[in-house]
Amino acid sequence: MAHRLEAGQPLGTALRESEGTGPSPRSLRAMAEAIEAGGTVDDALRVARTGLPEDDVLFLSAAAEAGGLPRILRHLSERHRQLQSHRTRLLLTGVYPTLLLHLGAFLFPLLEQVSWETGFQFNAWTYGWAVARLLIPVWMGLGLLVFLATRGGTLGFRLTSPIPLWRDYARTRALADLAFGLGTLLEAGLRIDRAWQVVGVLTPSPALRSAALTIGAIAEQGGSPGAGVRAHRCFPPSFVSLYETGQSIGTLPDTLLRLATEIDAEALGKLRRVSVVYPVILLAIVMAWSAFRILTFFASYFTALGNLGAS
């Protein structure tokens, strides 16, 4: 869409011809029809089942208000590529220990169906229930963690914050997202008070949300956002310094976008630590559980032999 709009295509036409992995063709047509009927971008974004993330909707709405829609689209595209690399890393690092866990869950219930008196007697109902008892809590726990970590908003941020290592990653990611959103909105031409208010609504971090909304209110009353940034401890000194520099020399949007890239690289490094430590812990748990089940099985075997010898 960014290419088409920059080439001069009307928004309705650009929507119709931008089929891909985003909204369905039906949603794109409905959005285009809303525009062609004289509606605004907000009217098009309110079309049901567009499949667009809530954050993107707010960004696009703000960009349309400022007249910088193509630039916002380009920045959002790049941001989604970065976030996809984060999700892919988490997924790949969890595959091996998860497969081992499932292998054990399917194999070890078979040991419970071995009797030293009657031999192996397979009961499908007993086996299925044993597997379900092991896997259903695991699936529910993993699903809840993934939901809270990716779509839980402020509640998810609070609930996952106590998790060691993940807490540092989540806070750094939230700061990178705030810098990206602020720089993108300012580059698109949005007023600085509105930009701070929008990113304040979007960030999942309660500390950053409170700070951003306060700074937005200060800017709306004619105050200096830089002073507000300096007053909040949730912004690290490097962020404060670069923000004030960008503000003083008039390059704040570019400075914030570069800062977002740097903070995102820092967040990716913290994610690498998460992706190494937690799979190792999960693998150790699986191995310990496997060893326990095997020892229990052979202990019952030797007990049965002892009882046979005694008799």
Secondary structure as the mmCIF struct_conf table of DSSP 4:
data_model
#
loop_
_struct_conf.conf_type_id
_struct_conf.id
_struct_conf.beg_label_comp_id
_struct_conf.beg_label_asym_id
_struct_conf.beg_label_seq_id
_struct_conf.end_label_comp_id
_struct_conf.end_label_asym_id
_struct_conf.end_label_seq_id
HELX_RH_AL_P HELX_RH_AL_P1 ALA A 2 GLU A 6
TURN_TY1_P TURN_TY1_P1 ALA A 7 GLY A 8
HELX_RH_AL_P HELX_RH_AL_P2 LEU A 11 ARG A 16
TURN_TY1_P TURN_TY1_P2 GLU A 17 GLU A 17
BEND BEND1 GLY A 20 PRO A 23
HELX_RH_AL_P HELX_RH_AL_P3 PRO A 25 GLU A 36
TURN_TY1_P TURN_TY1_P3 ALA A 37 GLY A 38
HELX_RH_AL_P HELX_RH_AL_P4 VAL A 41 LEU A 45
TURN_TY1_P TURN_TY1_P4 ARG A 46 ARG A 46
BEND BEND2 VAL A 47 VAL A 47
TURN_TY1_P TURN_TY1_P5 ALA A 48 ARG A 49
HELX_RH_AL_P HELX_RH_AL_P5 GLU A 54 ALA A 66
TURN_TY1_P TURN_TY1_P6 GLY A 67 GLY A 67
HELX_RH_AL_P HELX_RH_AL_P6 LEU A 69 LEU A 111
TURN_TY1_P TURN_TY1_P7 GLU A 112 GLN A 113
STRN STRN1 VAL A 114 SER A 115
TURN_TY1_P TURN_TY1_P8 TRP A 116 THR A 118
STRN STRN2 GLY A 119 PHE A 120
HELX_RH_AL_P HELX_RH_AL_P7 ALA A 124 ARG A 151
HELX_RH_AL_P HELX_RH_AL_P8 GLY A 153 THR A 160
TURN_TY1_P TURN_TY1_P9 SER A 161 PRO A 162
BEND BEND3 ILE A 163 ILE A 163
TURN_TY1_P TURN_TY1_P10 PRO A 164 LEU A 165
HELX_RH_AL_P HELX_RH_AL_P9 TRP A 166 GLU A 187
TURN_TY1_P TURN_TY1_P11 ALA A 188 GLY A 189
HELX_RH_AL_P HELX_RH_AL_P10 ILE A 192 LEU A 202
HELX_RH_AL_P HELX_RH_AL_P11 PRO A 206 GLU A 220
TURN_TY1_P TURN_TY1_P12 GLN A 221 GLY A 222
HELX_RH_AL_P HELX_RH_AL_P12 PRO A 225 ALA A 231
TURN_TY1_P TURN_TY1_P13 ARG A 233 CYS A 234
BEND BEND4 PHE A 235 PHE A 235
HELX_RH_AL_P HELX_RH_AL_P13 PRO A 237 ILE A 249
TURN_TY1_P TURN_TY1_P14 GLY A 250 GLY A 250
HELX_RH_AL_P HELX_RH_AL_P14 LEU A 252 ALA A 310
#
